[in-house]
Amino acid sequence: MDVDNEERRAGAPAVASGRRGRWKRFFERAPGLQLMAVYWVPMTVLIGLPVRWLFDRQESLDEAVLGAALNAVSIGPALYLSRRMAGQQNARRDPEGYALREAMRTGTVPEDDAVRADLPGYLAGQRRATWAALLSILGISLGLILLALVAADNEGFAVLFGVVAAVSVAVAARTLTRIRRLETRAP
């Protein structure tokens, strides 16, 4: 039973506390690159691999892992597009987080004083999370490239995961540039 049941029935927002609250807040405020880094391996192992083996049991393990990881790559653009389409819904659910994300996306300092006060901490957290996501995706991509070249002897998969790594570097560079520009504009 939830602690905040009475308040929730009255229409008050739930108080996010503890580890569950921090993760929920992360998933609501994280950009697509960070979500991709968090979701890629679990989606590959828990969904992509079993589905591939369900339909093609003759495939070797290394080719099944490569194919499942490539299928799971599609979550990156899907997360980006779903975040862009649900803008107004996110603004109603988390107005402060939406204002911070919009400030980072547009490069403008928010008008609200409370949001402006939270901006330096948010940008520092986004910088750390972007670097962590980039290093995670590059490590995963490098492992998959090596798996493709050494175990599966398949250059096609290696090229595709190289493209994934390059796109991730470009997205991270764009995000870090936006963060740096916004930090210079913020008081």
LINLIN-V686885 format. One record per residue. N is the residue number from 0. RES is the residue in three letters. SS is DSSP state (2 for helix, 1 for strand, 0 for the rest). OMEGA is omega in whole degrees, 0 to 359 (none if undefined). Layout:
# LINLIN-V686885
n=N res=RES ss=SS omega=OMEGA
n=N res=RES ss=SS omega=OMEGA
This chain:
# LINLIN-V686885
n=0 res=MET ss=0 omega=182
n=1 res=ASP ss=0 omega=178
n=2 res=VAL ss=0 omega=187
n=3 res=ASP ss=0 omega=185
n=4 res=ASN ss=2 omega=182
n=5 res=GLU ss=2 omega=180
n=6 res=GLU ss=2 omega=180
n=7 res=ARG ss=2 omega=179
n=8 res=ARG ss=2 omega=179
n=9 res=ALA ss=0 omega=177
n=10 res=GLY ss=0 omega=179
n=11 res=ALA ss=0 omega=179
n=12 res=PRO ss=0 omega=179
n=13 res=ALA ss=0 omega=179
n=14 res=VAL ss=0 omega=179
n=15 res=ALA ss=0 omega=182
n=16 res=SER ss=0 omega=175
n=17 res=GLY ss=2 omega=184
n=18 res=ARG ss=2 omega=181
n=19 res=ARG ss=2 omega=179
n=20 res=GLY ss=2 omega=179
n=21 res=ARG ss=2 omega=179
n=22 res=TRP ss=2 omega=179
n=23 res=LYS ss=2 omega=179
n=24 res=ARG ss=2 omega=178
n=25 res=PHE ss=2 omega=183
n=26 res=PHE ss=2 omega=178
n=27 res=GLU ss=2 omega=187
n=28 res=ARG ss=2 omega=185
n=29 res=ALA ss=0 omega=174
n=30 res=PRO ss=0 omega=185
n=31 res=GLY ss=2 omega=181
n=32 res=LEU ss=2 omega=180
n=33 res=GLN ss=2 omega=178
n=34 res=LEU ss=2 omega=178
n=35 res=MET ss=2 omega=180
n=36 res=ALA ss=2 omega=181
n=37 res=VAL ss=2 omega=187
n=38 res=TYR ss=2 omega=192
n=39 res=TRP ss=2 omega=183
n=40 res=VAL ss=2 omega=179
n=41 res=PRO ss=2 omega=179
n=42 res=MET ss=2 omega=179
n=43 res=THR ss=2 omega=185
n=44 res=VAL ss=2 omega=187
n=45 res=LEU ss=2 omega=182
n=46 res=ILE ss=2 omega=186
n=47 res=GLY ss=2 omega=182
n=48 res=LEU ss=2 omega=177
n=49 res=PRO ss=2 omega=179
n=50 res=VAL ss=2 omega=179
n=51 res=ARG ss=2 omega=180
n=52 res=TRP ss=2 omega=177
n=53 res=LEU ss=2 omega=184
n=54 res=PHE ss=2 omega=182
n=55 res=ASP ss=0 omega=183
n=56 res=ARG ss=0 omega=181
n=57 res=GLN ss=0 omega=184
n=58 res=GLU ss=0 omega=176
n=59 res=SER ss=0 omega=184
n=60 res=LEU ss=2 omega=182
n=61 res=ASP ss=2 omega=177
n=62 res=GLU ss=2 omega=177
n=63 res=ALA ss=2 omega=178
n=64 res=VAL ss=2 omega=179
n=65 res=LEU ss=2 omega=179
n=66 res=GLY ss=2 omega=179
n=67 res=ALA ss=2 omega=178
n=68 res=ALA ss=2 omega=178
n=69 res=LEU ss=2 omega=176
n=70 res=ASN ss=2 omega=181
n=71 res=ALA ss=2 omega=177
n=72 res=VAL ss=0 omega=182
n=73 res=SER ss=2 omega=178
n=74 res=ILE ss=2 omega=180
n=75 res=GLY ss=2 omega=178
n=76 res=PRO ss=2 omega=179
n=77 res=ALA ss=2 omega=178
n=78 res=LEU ss=2 omega=180
n=79 res=TYR ss=2 omega=182
n=80 res=LEU ss=2 omega=179
n=81 res=SER ss=2 omega=177
n=82 res=ARG ss=2 omega=181
n=83 res=ARG ss=2 omega=182
n=84 res=MET ss=2 omega=184
n=85 res=ALA ss=0 omega=184
n=86 res=GLY ss=2 omega=183
n=87 res=GLN ss=2 omega=178
n=88 res=GLN ss=2 omega=178
n=89 res=ASN ss=2 omega=179
n=90 res=ALA ss=2 omega=178
n=91 res=ARG ss=2 omega=184
n=92 res=ARG ss=2 omega=184
n=93 res=ASP ss=0 omega=186
n=94 res=PRO ss=2 omega=180
n=95 res=GLU ss=2 omega=179
n=96 res=GLY ss=2 omega=178
n=97 res=TYR ss=2 omega=179
n=98 res=ALA ss=2 omega=178
n=99 res=LEU ss=2 omega=178
n=100 res=ARG ss=2 omega=179
n=101 res=GLU ss=2 omega=177
n=102 res=ALA ss=2 omega=180
n=103 res=MET ss=2 omega=181
n=104 res=ARG ss=2 omega=184
n=105 res=THR ss=2 omega=181
n=106 res=GLY ss=0 omega=179
n=107 res=THR ss=0 omega=178
n=108 res=VAL ss=0 omega=181
n=109 res=PRO ss=0 omega=179
n=110 res=GLU ss=0 omega=183
n=111 res=ASP ss=0 omega=182
n=112 res=ASP ss=2 omega=180
n=113 res=ALA ss=2 omega=179
n=114 res=VAL ss=2 omega=179
n=115 res=ARG ss=2 omega=178
n=116 res=ALA ss=2 omega=179
n=117 res=ASP ss=2 omega=187
n=118 res=LEU ss=2 omega=181
n=119 res=PRO ss=2 omega=178
n=120 res=GLY ss=2 omega=178
n=121 res=TYR ss=2 omega=181
n=122 res=LEU ss=2 omega=177
n=123 res=ALA ss=2 omega=177
n=124 res=GLY ss=2 omega=178
n=125 res=GLN ss=2 omega=178
n=126 res=ARG ss=2 omega=179
n=127 res=ARG ss=2 omega=182
n=128 res=ALA ss=2 omega=178
n=129 res=THR ss=2 omega=177
n=130 res=TRP ss=2 omega=179
n=131 res=ALA ss=2 omega=179
n=132 res=ALA ss=2 omega=180
n=133 res=LEU ss=2 omega=180
n=134 res=LEU ss=2 omega=178
n=135 res=SER ss=2 omega=181
n=136 res=ILE ss=2 omega=178
n=137 res=LEU ss=2 omega=177
n=138 res=GLY ss=2 omega=178
n=139 res=ILE ss=2 omega=180
n=140 res=SER ss=2 omega=179
n=141 res=LEU ss=2 omega=177
n=142 res=GLY ss=2 omega=179
n=143 res=LEU ss=2 omega=176
n=144 res=ILE ss=2 omega=178
n=145 res=LEU ss=2 omega=177
n=146 res=LEU ss=2 omega=181
n=147 res=ALA ss=2 omega=183
n=148 res=LEU ss=2 omega=186
n=149 res=VAL ss=2 omega=187
n=150 res=ALA ss=2 omega=186
n=151 res=ALA ss=0 omega=182
n=152 res=ASP ss=0 omega=184
n=153 res=ASN ss=0 omega=182
n=154 res=GLU ss=2 omega=180
n=155 res=GLY ss=2 omega=177
n=156 res=PHE ss=2 omega=180
n=157 res=ALA ss=2 omega=179
n=158 res=VAL ss=2 omega=181
n=159 res=LEU ss=2 omega=179
n=160 res=PHE ss=2 omega=171
n=161 res=GLY ss=2 omega=176
n=162 res=VAL ss=2 omega=177
n=163 res=VAL ss=2 omega=179
n=164 res=ALA ss=2 omega=180
n=165 res=ALA ss=2 omega=178
n=166 res=VAL ss=2 omega=179
n=167 res=SER ss=2 omega=177
n=168 res=VAL ss=2 omega=180
n=169 res=ALA ss=2 omega=179
n=170 res=VAL ss=2 omega=179
n=171 res=ALA ss=2 omega=178
n=172 res=ALA ss=2 omega=178
n=173 res=ARG ss=2 omega=180
n=174 res=THR ss=2 omega=181
n=175 res=LEU ss=2 omega=176
n=176 res=THR ss=2 omega=177
n=177 res=ARG ss=2 omega=179
n=178 res=ILE ss=2 omega=181
n=179 res=ARG ss=2 omega=179
n=180 res=ARG ss=2 omega=181
n=181 res=LEU ss=2 omega=177
n=182 res=GLU ss=2 omega=178
n=183 res=THR ss=2 omega=180
n=184 res=ARG ss=2 omega=183
n=185 res=ALA ss=0 omega=181
n=186 res=PRO ss=0 omega=none
